[in-house]
Amino acid sequence: MSEDEMTGTTTSGTTTTDTTTADGAAGETFEERYRDALLPVFGTPQKVLARGEGVRVWDTDGTEYLDLLAGIAVNTLGHAHPSILAALTKQAGTLGHVSNFFASAPQIELAEKLLALAEAPEGSAVFFANSGSEANEAAFKIARRTGRPRVLALSNSFHGRTMGALALTSKEAYRAPFEPLPGGVEFLPAGDEQALADALAPGDVAAVFAEPVQGEAGVQPLSRDYLLALRRLTREHGTLLVLDEVQTGIGRSGHWFAHQAVEGLQPDVMTLAKGLGGGFPIGAVITYGPEVHDLLQPGQHGTTFGGNPLACAVALAVLGTLLEDDVLAHVRTVGARFTADVLALGDPLISEVRGAGLLLGIGLTAPIAPQLAAAALQAGFIVNAPNPTTLRLAPPLIITQADLDEFVAALPGLLKTAAPEGEN
Ligand SMILES: *Cc1c(COP(=O)(O)O)cnc(C)c1O
């Protein structure tokens, strides 16, 4: 999510938690205890959630919500999915953690499965981490190992909040308080082929980082032509193409990885996280082919938790369920239908629906997205406003047409609440 929205524009923070369930100091609500015990980096939480099942969650007051955000594109199989529960309990009762002095079967199987799904060529390999930021940190270190000094990222990029990932993230408000950041990173206007060609021309660029659909920027897809130009020009100049599929990967776009919608677009490095563990923290880096394979030498990178058996067993259950239930075809079908249905509302406040599969941005003609997200929450729908003119939906991939219809039916009323006649 955009943490900005949480800190700046949440208008629905008036939860009245039943203190009898709060299980803490007398008379204190969860909200008060949160405020007193947690660092305020996320602002005021919108609700305190207690339980989830499928595409629904319940807060501590017992109010039900349709989860159209899935923890920001994370809960691939919704909440409390039986396959995740089974994999997690089985693995926890077998072998939970071993350190990377040792290997485990789930780790090896997951790596093999990811390489197969990525259609990665001979000589490709996987590094497991625990988050999107960490996956991008590893990719950044791989890029440095080329020996080239410059790294390119795009305008409106989001690659995470650790120092290296932040260095690749364009938003000034996120960066400025933490400078100096790791150096050598330059930002290019997304979509500008000429700027890309000019920047690559000196032949000293290690890597270009790009998200096929820029999620945090408000669900902004890079065009097919630009993506192909990225591939062609980086190859021409011996530069690595790093695709950050942390938000778009694992079926979210209706393909295993969003770049697979574009024929001939194979990155040199891909980073994954969010949807891979279906809620269990895990990140991954895939290097494509033998040339990238040995850039990181033994001892040059590591992690204690990355690739632990629990996370890998859960991720295997996620991938297995997506395959068995043919969820990707379902994502394409319901995503396209939802897009058509929202546009068919013909509401003058809706300008477009962007994205792919079930990563969707409803473009608004007025800056009412925060109010719209608040009205939606009030009405029992969890969505998010990554910027003032975009409502983002990234629901569990198992969401049904009927679930989505509920939101489409409610949307005109929500728009009226968010933008009362004459106020915009
Ligand atoms: C969320 C996200 C990240 C950061 O992932 P974390 O797990 O929060 O560190 C990086 N890149 C993209 C595209 C993301 O959407």
The ligand as an SDF file (V2000), in Angstrom:
LIG
                    3D

 15 15  0  0  0  0  0  0  0  0999 V2000
    5.8420   -3.9910   -2.2350 C   0  0  0  0  0  0  0  0  0  0  0  0
    6.8810   -3.8320   -3.2540 C   0  0  0  0  0  0  0  0  0  0  0  0
    8.2480   -3.8720   -2.9340 C   0  0  0  0  0  0  0  0  0  0  0  0
    8.7420   -3.9760   -1.5190 C   0  0  0  0  0  0  0  0  0  0  0  0
    8.3880   -5.1650   -0.9190 O   0  0  0  0  0  0  0  0  0  0  0  0
    8.4760   -5.3280    0.6780 P   0  0  0  0  0  0  0  0  0  0  0  0
    8.1120   -6.7530    0.9070 O   0  0  0  0  0  0  0  0  0  0  0  0
    7.5020   -4.3590    1.2670 O   0  0  0  0  0  0  0  0  0  0  0  0
    9.8610   -5.0230    1.0860 O   0  0  0  0  0  0  0  0  0  0  0  0
    9.1680   -3.7940   -3.9680 C   0  0  0  0  0  0  0  0  0  0  0  0
    8.7690   -3.6660   -5.2430 N   0  0  0  0  0  0  0  0  0  0  0  0
    7.4730   -3.6030   -5.5900 C   0  0  0  0  0  0  0  0  0  0  0  0
    7.0950   -3.4920   -7.0200 C   0  0  0  0  0  0  0  0  0  0  0  0
    6.4790   -3.6730   -4.6100 C   0  0  0  0  0  0  0  0  0  0  0  0
    5.1980   -3.5870   -4.9540 O   0  0  0  0  0  0  0  0  0  0  0  0
  1  2  1  0
  2  3  1  0
  2 14  2  0
  3  4  1  0
  3 10  2  0
  4  5  1  0
  5  6  1  0
  6  7  2  0
  6  8  1  0
  6  9  1  0
 10 11  1  0
 11 12  2  0
 12 13  1  0
 12 14  1  0
 14 15  1  0
M  END
$$$$
